[in-house]
Amino acid sequence: MAVDPVLVALGAGAAAASGALGFALFGRDAAARRFDDRIDLVRRTRVARSTTAPAPTRLLNQPGEPRFPLLEKLLLGLVPRPAAMRARLLRTGRPIGIGGYLILNLVLFVMAGATAVLALNQPPALALTIAVAVGIGLPHLAVSRMIRRREEAFINQLPEALDLLVRGVKSGLPVTELIGLVGQEMGDPVGTEFRRAADGMKLGLQIEEALWSCVRRMDVAEFKFFVISLSVQRETGGNLTETLENLAELLRRRRQMQLKVRAMSSEARASAYILGSLPFIMLGILMLLNPDYIGPLFEDPRGQMMSVVGVLVMGAGILVMAKMIKFEI
């Protein structure tokens, strides 16, 4: 049986794209490891009296040595706001470099465009649309999902961290020491961010500056409430224990309300998922059962134009339904 060279090329490209995805998302460069080793050494010397030292934490957004310097430099020159993209990647909590992320976008863009032109025989306009959707849209959605999952985990752990702070304040411990204690006792992501704040204070930052740097990495309203409450209490005085207890109770009630709204809107969300996926499911079934019937939709220029318009209209409808079933508490 003859082997189609196009399928071989597509398979090799898919394998390369998968390897690039794993390398870009989970790979760690040598400079990052050396930086973490230095931080770990400093922490062990500062907490030598402790029996358990926390895991090493990166204080700064160290990009490290680029793996492909020339290509990364060229791609960075095409990005309009590299600082905003770097900050967004930092919010994922993973060592994703902006250069590796852009290379992944380029690989997926080329692979999707080549597949649309060579394997599906699509016109350049439609192939470009597919390439942009796959090369830029899929990594963007993946990063958004990682950020959302990390923020949800942070919000769920924050009331427990506040309770730990309350117990420490009642015991007479200073807040600066309690920040490091929370970082040691809590898991990721709350423990990681509080350890970063504690390490920043060890390097000379004020407690407000260290916490606001964490807010820039973990941009959630609940954490901003905590930082603002702590800043106001330090400036004006007052009962810090009562403030933190009220804030923890408020966060728990807010979370309960969000879960209640999510449960009440589950039927609407299920309907939106079904309505949004039904046209694509039927298209796949028709392509499997009767490809000659659905073929003109992709081969005829009029069918191709109708496909583009249909995808755009469906995308707009999905966005409208997503906004309708999303409630902010």
Salt bridges, closest charged atoms under 4 A:
ASP36 OD2 - ARG28 NH2 2.39
ASP40 OD2 - ARG44 NH1 2.50
GLU65 OE2 - ARG34 NH2 3.36
GLU151 OE2 - ARG91 NH2 2.43
ASP163 OD2 - ARG252 NH2 2.33
ASP188 OD2 - ARG150 NH1 3.35
GLU193 OE2 - ARG150 NH2 2.82
GLU193 OE2 - ARG196 NH1 3.11
GLU193 OE1 - ARG217 NE 3.14
ASP199 OD2 - ARG43 NH2 2.37
GLU208 OE2 - ARG234 NE 2.69
ASP219 OD1 - LYS224 NZ 2.85
GLU222 OE2 - ARG254 NH1 1.85
GLU245 OE2 - LYS170 NZ 2.93
GLU249 OE2 - ARG253 NE 3.23
ASP300 OD1 - ARG302 NE 3.09
GLU328 OE2 - LYS326 NZ 3.95
